[in-house]
Amino acid sequence: MHKKISELNIVKQSWQGKVRDIYDLGDKLLIVTSDRISAFDVVFPNLIPDKGKVLNGISVYFFQTTKHIIDNHFITDKIEEYPAPLREFKDELNGRSMLVRKTRVIPFECIVRGYITGSAWSEYKKTGTIGNMMMPGDYLESQKFSNPLFTPSTKEESGHDVNISYRDMLQRMDEKIACYLKDKSLELFNYAHDKLIKENIIVADTKFEFGTIGPEILLIDEVLTPDSSRFWDMDSYEIGKTPLSYDKQFIRDFVTDSGWDKNPPAPSLPEDVISKTREKYIQAYKVITGDTERQW
């Protein structure tokens, strides 16, 4: 029987998330990004070929280019620098894994919204609020905010994460840490938005996660990927409409139109939807990283 990574002596414990498989190596973690895809916190039965490599590659790119804003947990994605027992899994790990420092995860998702779309648009239409904050003016779908909004959510072990207000976040944790997370999230968003708009991509919204090692706060998990962000094609952007996207919004729209109630189990995806989604992910990788030579 083929040996599994989880069976290695250096692995203390392992977990399978919706998309990522995580292996505890003591003071480090091995994160392996699969080709699984989820939407509305539900994993689909189909795989999106090469999706894991795209997500891993984009995260590595942004971990390396945002260290001037905040340090992160990334160590390496080079298999030859992994602990020796892991190197026999080169074919399984190459391009879709990274070695990171193990942190204590701060249990909030730090969401930044530059444009009104998704759940924020749904909330605004019903109540005139976003993240439980009253919004001045009269917004249209996809309209840009005068300043990006910080709208955190809780990280739930199971089920859907819960959107909360920044005021709620301040009441649930140290005020200085909450303020720091907000400031760094906004700074990261603005950096990515200004960078990618030059490449004809609009970062509509994204989410960040953070962890601690002692007193140090680090950026962790994934960064500015098509799974954690909404990327729009600037050429198709028009206020009042939903622009073409480079992310899994394509799948969200498909399954919503299909009548799925967003509860498990998720429906199977047709081959053309799988193929189109793969194309969108690879296109996002090429435009974001500038790496057009990689063979898929």
Kinemage of the C-alpha trace (Angstrom):
@kinemage 1
@onewidth
@group {chain A} dominant
@subgroup {mainchain}
@vectorlist {calphas} color= white
{ca met a 1} P 0.000 0.000 0.000
{ca his a 2} L 1.259 3.496 -0.855
{ca lys a 3} L 2.630 5.270 2.195
{ca lys a 4} L 0.795 8.424 3.260
{ca ile a 5} L 2.314 11.682 4.479
{ca ser a 6} L 0.232 11.406 7.652
{ca glu a 7} L 2.027 8.132 8.474
{ca leu a 8} L 5.507 9.706 8.619
{ca asn a 9} L 7.195 9.831 12.021
{ca ile a 10} L 7.723 13.586 11.731
{ca val a 11} L 3.979 14.230 11.434
{ca lys a 12} L 2.419 14.847 14.858
{ca gln a 13} L -1.135 15.356 13.650
{ca ser a 14} L -2.999 16.096 10.434
{ca trp a 15} L -6.227 17.805 9.408
{ca gln a 16} L -8.240 18.030 6.222
{ca gly a 17} L -9.935 21.340 5.580
{ca lys a 18} L -12.357 22.195 2.817
{ca val a 19} L -9.500 22.735 0.392
{ca arg a 20} L -6.228 22.263 2.301
{ca asp a 21} L -4.589 19.294 4.004
{ca ile a 22} L -2.440 20.365 6.958
{ca tyr a 23} L 0.315 18.335 8.615
{ca asp a 24} L 1.768 19.294 12.002
{ca leu a 25} L 5.546 18.829 12.027
{ca gly a 26} L 6.105 20.265 15.504
{ca asp a 27} L 7.065 23.930 15.197
{ca lys a 28} L 6.170 23.941 11.500
{ca leu a 29} L 3.202 22.996 9.330
{ca leu a 30} L 3.104 21.471 5.873
{ca ile a 31} L 0.142 22.894 3.947
{ca val a 32} L -0.951 21.010 0.837
{ca thr a 33} L -3.539 22.707 -1.370
{ca ser a 34} L -5.832 20.248 -3.107
{ca asp a 35} L -7.930 20.641 -6.250
{ca arg a 36} L -11.111 20.514 -4.157
{ca ile a 37} L -13.425 23.487 -4.453
{ca ser a 38} L -15.983 24.854 -2.026
{ca ala a 39} L -18.635 27.517 -2.216
{ca phe a 40} L -20.933 28.759 0.537
{ca asp a 41} L -18.762 26.670 2.920
{ca val a 42} L -19.735 23.410 1.183
{ca val a 43} L -17.224 21.200 -0.668
{ca phe a 44} L -18.237 20.030 -4.151
{ca pro a 45} L -17.809 16.420 -5.308
{ca asn a 46} L -15.779 17.503 -8.360
{ca leu a 47} L -12.114 18.539 -8.536
{ca ile a 48} L -10.852 21.523 -10.540
{ca pro a 49} L -7.576 20.310 -12.148
{ca asp a 50} L -4.502 22.396 -11.189
{ca lys a 51} L -6.537 24.632 -8.886
{ca gly a 52} L -4.355 23.728 -5.907
{ca lys a 53} L -1.199 24.743 -7.761
{ca val a 54} L -2.764 28.068 -8.705
{ca leu a 55} L -3.799 28.881 -5.136
{ca asn a 56} L -0.451 27.811 -3.717
{ca gly a 57} L 1.508 29.773 -6.316
{ca ile a 58} L -0.465 32.991 -5.823
{ca ser a 59} L -0.168 32.756 -2.023
{ca val a 60} L 3.596 32.220 -2.281
{ca tyr a 61} L 3.834 35.230 -4.597
{ca phe a 62} L 2.000 37.525 -2.187
{ca phe a 63} L 3.732 36.174 0.916
{ca gln a 64} L 6.999 37.152 -0.748
{ca thr a 65} L 5.835 40.577 -1.951
{ca thr a 66} L 3.936 41.860 1.116
{ca lys a 67} L 6.569 41.374 3.815
{ca his a 68} L 7.137 45.132 3.846
{ca ile a 69} L 3.583 45.449 5.183
{ca ile a 70} L 3.544 42.550 7.655
{ca asp a 71} L 5.627 39.422 8.185
{ca asn a 72} L 4.036 36.045 7.470
{ca his a 73} L 4.371 32.368 8.264
{ca phe a 74} L 5.850 31.269 4.896
{ca ile a 75} L 9.177 29.414 5.013
{ca thr a 76} L 9.599 27.720 1.629
{ca asp a 77} L 7.809 25.934 -1.191
{ca lys a 78} L 10.975 24.248 -2.484
{ca ile a 79} L 10.769 20.483 -1.965
{ca glu a 80} L 14.563 20.180 -1.638
{ca glu a 81} L 14.343 22.405 1.472
{ca tyr a 82} L 11.657 20.251 3.129
{ca pro a 83} L 12.542 17.721 5.857
{ca ala a 84} L 14.081 14.628 4.220
{ca pro a 85} L 11.108 12.259 4.849
{ca leu a 86} L 8.815 14.548 2.843
{ca arg a 87} L 10.988 14.546 -0.259
{ca glu a 88} L 9.823 11.089 -1.328
{ca phe a 89} L 6.404 12.712 -1.893
{ca lys a 90} L 7.803 15.188 -4.424
{ca asp a 91} L 5.258 14.345 -7.127
{ca glu a 92} L 2.411 14.828 -4.663
{ca leu a 93} L 3.764 18.038 -3.102
{ca asn a 94} L 5.524 19.869 -5.916
{ca gly a 95} L 3.778 23.125 -6.838
{ca arg a 96} L 0.887 22.720 -4.400
{ca ser a 97} L 2.514 22.813 -0.957
{ca met a 98} L 4.432 25.076 1.377
{ca leu a 99} L 6.270 24.789 4.673
{ca val a 100} L 5.182 27.431 7.194
{ca arg a 101} L 5.772 28.412 10.802
{ca lys a 102} L 3.096 27.155 13.171
{ca thr a 103} L 1.100 29.944 14.783
{ca arg a 104} L -1.761 30.336 17.183
{ca val a 105} L -4.614 31.268 14.849
{ca ile a 106} L -6.590 34.414 15.664
{ca pro a 107} L -10.208 33.202 15.228
{ca phe a 108} L -11.475 35.960 12.949
{ca glu a 109} L -11.506 36.407 9.203
{ca cys a 110} L -10.479 39.941 8.301
{ca ile a 111} L -12.587 40.855 5.280
{ca val a 112} L -11.961 44.003 3.270
{ca arg a 113} L -14.484 45.212 0.697
{ca gly a 114} L -13.584 47.782 -1.919
{ca tyr a 115} L -16.829 47.414 -3.890
{ca ile a 116} L -20.382 46.505 -2.951
{ca thr a 117} L -21.069 42.951 -4.099
{ca gly a 118} L -21.813 39.456 -2.806
{ca ser a 119} L -23.213 39.181 0.708
{ca ala a 120} L -22.581 42.893 1.317
{ca trp a 121} L -24.856 43.791 -1.601
{ca ser a 122} L -27.509 41.352 -0.361
{ca glu a 123} L -27.393 42.845 3.149
{ca tyr a 124} L -27.463 46.421 1.844
{ca lys a 125} L -30.533 45.793 -0.323
{ca lys a 126} L -32.425 44.416 2.672
{ca thr a 127} L -31.352 46.728 5.491
{ca gly a 128} L -29.244 49.575 4.127
{ca thr a 129} L -26.346 48.278 6.215
{ca ile a 130} L -23.061 46.484 5.513
{ca gly a 131} L -21.463 44.569 8.363
{ca asn a 132} L -24.252 45.986 10.546
{ca met a 133} L -23.046 49.512 9.731
{ca met a 134} L -25.480 52.041 8.274
{ca met a 135} L -24.290 53.153 4.849
{ca pro a 136} L -24.751 56.735 3.652
{ca gly a 137} L -25.789 57.454 0.097
{ca asp a 138} L -27.531 55.266 -2.416
{ca tyr a 139} L -25.275 52.496 -3.730
{ca leu a 140} L -25.686 50.436 -6.868
{ca glu a 141} L -24.382 46.892 -7.318
{ca ser a 142} L -20.592 46.738 -7.894
{ca gln a 143} L -20.111 50.395 -6.992
{ca lys a 144} L -16.786 51.333 -5.431
{ca phe a 145} L -16.761 52.576 -1.840
{ca ser a 146} L -15.114 55.925 -1.232
{ca asn a 147} L -12.876 54.017 1.208
{ca pro a 148} L -12.557 50.228 1.587
{ca leu a 149} L -14.665 48.714 4.377
{ca phe a 150} L -13.371 46.362 7.071
{ca thr a 151} L -16.100 43.801 7.808
{ca pro a 152} L -14.793 40.884 9.907
{ca ser a 153} L -16.372 37.518 10.520
{ca thr a 154} L -15.883 34.789 13.086
{ca lys a 155} L -14.079 31.591 12.100
{ca glu a 156} L -16.360 28.669 12.864
{ca glu a 157} L -15.130 25.087 13.271
{ca ser a 158} L -18.155 23.872 11.326
{ca gly a 159} L -20.974 25.477 9.415
{ca his a 160} L -20.996 29.020 8.093
{ca asp a 161} L -18.751 31.780 9.417
{ca val a 162} L -20.710 34.614 11.045
{ca asn a 163} L -20.389 38.209 9.846
{ca ile a 164} L -19.925 40.644 12.710
{ca ser a 165} L -19.301 44.372 12.980
{ca tyr a 166} L -15.922 45.854 13.796
{ca arg a 167} L -17.541 47.053 17.023
{ca asp a 168} L -18.333 43.436 17.906
{ca met a 169} L -14.746 42.433 17.126
{ca leu a 170} L -13.431 45.131 19.478
{ca gln a 171} L -15.583 43.681 22.264
{ca arg a 172} L -14.314 40.130 21.676
{ca met a 173} L -10.560 40.729 21.712
{ca asp a 174} L -7.819 43.124 22.779
{ca glu a 175} L -8.614 46.513 21.249
{ca lys a 176} L -5.027 47.198 20.175
{ca ile a 177} L -4.810 43.859 18.358
{ca ala a 178} L -8.172 44.410 16.640
{ca cys a 179} L -7.042 47.854 15.494
{ca tyr a 180} L -3.742 46.422 14.223
{ca leu a 181} L -5.534 43.682 12.259
{ca lys a 182} L -7.878 46.232 10.695
{ca asp a 183} L -5.042 48.579 9.719
{ca lys a 184} L -2.893 45.812 8.223
{ca ser a 185} L -5.853 44.269 6.362
{ca leu a 186} L -6.677 47.624 4.775
{ca glu a 187} L -3.019 48.224 3.911
{ca leu a 188} L -2.722 44.779 2.277
{ca phe a 189} L -5.930 45.328 0.322
{ca asn a 190} L -4.854 48.743 -0.940
{ca tyr a 191} L -1.461 47.378 -1.967
{ca ala a 192} L -3.043 44.535 -3.957
{ca his a 193} L -5.768 46.729 -5.455
{ca asp a 194} L -3.293 49.344 -6.674
{ca lys a 195} L -0.940 46.681 -8.015
{ca leu a 196} L -3.487 44.535 -9.858
{ca ile a 197} L -5.548 47.319 -11.356
{ca lys a 198} L -2.476 48.044 -13.496
{ca glu a 199} L -2.937 44.506 -14.848
{ca asn a 200} L -6.629 45.104 -15.624
{ca ile a 201} L -7.825 43.194 -12.549
{ca ile a 202} L -10.039 44.784 -9.888
{ca val a 203} L -9.783 43.325 -6.386
{ca ala a 204} L -13.403 43.739 -5.314
{ca asp a 205} L -12.978 42.159 -1.880
{ca thr a 206} L -10.762 39.685 -0.059
{ca lys a 207} L -10.143 38.131 3.337
{ca phe a 208} L -7.022 37.742 5.435
{ca glu a 209} L -6.180 35.546 8.394
{ca phe a 210} L -3.598 36.118 11.086
{ca gly a 211} L -1.818 34.111 13.757
{ca thr a 212} L 0.614 34.741 16.566
{ca ile a 213} L 3.988 33.398 17.675
{ca gly a 214} L 4.550 34.873 21.108
{ca pro a 215} L 3.864 38.620 20.798
{ca glu a 216} L 4.382 38.655 17.003
{ca ile a 217} L 1.357 38.815 14.692
{ca leu a 218} L 1.809 37.132 11.300
{ca leu a 219} L -0.187 36.900 8.087
{ca ile a 220} L -1.148 33.245 7.547
{ca asp a 221} L -3.267 30.796 5.535
{ca glu a 222} L -3.742 31.989 1.920
{ca val a 223} L -3.312 35.472 0.474
{ca leu a 224} L -5.241 37.154 -2.334
{ca thr a 225} L -6.167 33.958 -4.159
{ca pro a 226} L -9.252 33.359 -6.329
{ca asp a 227} L -10.688 31.390 -3.385
{ca ser a 228} L -10.264 34.171 -0.825
{ca ser a 229} L -10.963 37.132 -3.129
{ca arg a 230} L -13.219 38.455 -5.842
{ca phe a 231} L -11.188 39.394 -8.906
{ca trp a 232} L -12.991 41.281 -11.661
{ca asp a 233} L -12.019 41.929 -15.254
{ca met a 234} L -11.687 45.722 -15.419
{ca asp a 235} L -12.745 45.824 -19.079
{ca ser a 236} L -16.155 44.379 -18.171
{ca tyr a 237} L -16.636 46.555 -15.081
{ca glu a 238} L -19.835 48.578 -15.051
{ca ile a 239} L -21.679 49.976 -12.059
{ca gly a 240} L -25.047 48.288 -11.626
{ca lys a 241} L -23.905 44.953 -13.083
{ca thr a 242} L -21.808 41.974 -11.996
{ca pro a 243} L -18.478 42.080 -13.891
{ca leu a 244} L -16.738 39.038 -15.345
{ca ser a 245} L -14.645 37.373 -12.669
{ca tyr a 246} L -11.404 35.419 -12.344
{ca asp a 247} L -12.527 33.567 -9.250
{ca lys a 248} L -15.029 30.965 -8.062
{ca gln a 249} L -17.872 33.462 -8.397
{ca phe a 250} L -18.453 31.674 -11.694
{ca ile a 251} L -19.351 28.521 -9.737
{ca arg a 252} L -21.321 30.464 -7.104
{ca asp a 253} L -23.459 31.988 -9.856
{ca phe a 254} L -23.942 28.644 -11.621
{ca val a 255} L -25.130 26.741 -8.548
{ca thr a 256} L -27.288 29.649 -7.375
{ca asp a 257} L -29.014 29.773 -10.767
{ca ser a 258} L -29.443 25.972 -10.600
{ca gly a 259} L -31.663 26.356 -7.549
{ca trp a 260} L -29.311 24.734 -5.016
{ca asp a 261} L -30.239 25.811 -1.476
{ca lys a 262} L -26.542 26.185 -0.429
{ca asn a 263} L -26.791 23.345 2.079
{ca pro a 264} L -24.903 20.008 1.840
{ca pro a 265} L -24.594 18.030 -0.270
{ca ala a 266} L -23.318 20.227 -3.080
{ca pro a 267} L -24.438 19.313 -6.605
{ca ser a 268} L -22.084 17.861 -9.211
{ca leu a 269} L -20.615 20.344 -11.658
{ca pro a 270} L -20.854 19.844 -15.442
{ca glu a 271} L -17.599 19.358 -17.346
{ca asp a 272} L -17.901 22.713 -19.114
{ca val a 273} L -18.192 24.520 -15.771
{ca ile a 274} L -15.153 22.637 -14.440
{ca ser a 275} L -13.152 23.471 -17.570
{ca lys a 276} L -14.150 27.145 -17.547
{ca thr a 277} L -13.339 27.461 -13.849
{ca arg a 278} L -9.885 25.936 -14.411
{ca glu a 279} L -9.233 28.417 -17.217
{ca lys a 280} L -10.202 31.336 -14.981
{ca tyr a 281} L -7.882 30.182 -12.176
{ca ile a 282} L -4.907 29.705 -14.506
{ca gln a 283} L -5.545 33.050 -16.181
{ca ala a 284} L -5.592 34.726 -12.752
{ca tyr a 285} L -2.268 33.076 -11.861
{ca lys a 286} L -0.601 34.277 -15.049
{ca val a 287} L -1.814 37.857 -14.775
{ca ile a 288} L -1.154 38.204 -11.033
{ca thr a 289} L 2.298 36.602 -10.865
{ca gly a 290} L 3.524 37.487 -14.346
{ca asp a 291} L 4.554 33.847 -14.805
{ca thr a 292} L 3.366 32.939 -18.293
{ca glu a 293} L 5.927 30.172 -18.890
{ca arg a 294} L 4.595 27.634 -16.422
{ca gln a 295} L 3.245 24.469 -18.037
{ca trp a 296} L -0.079 23.175 -16.688
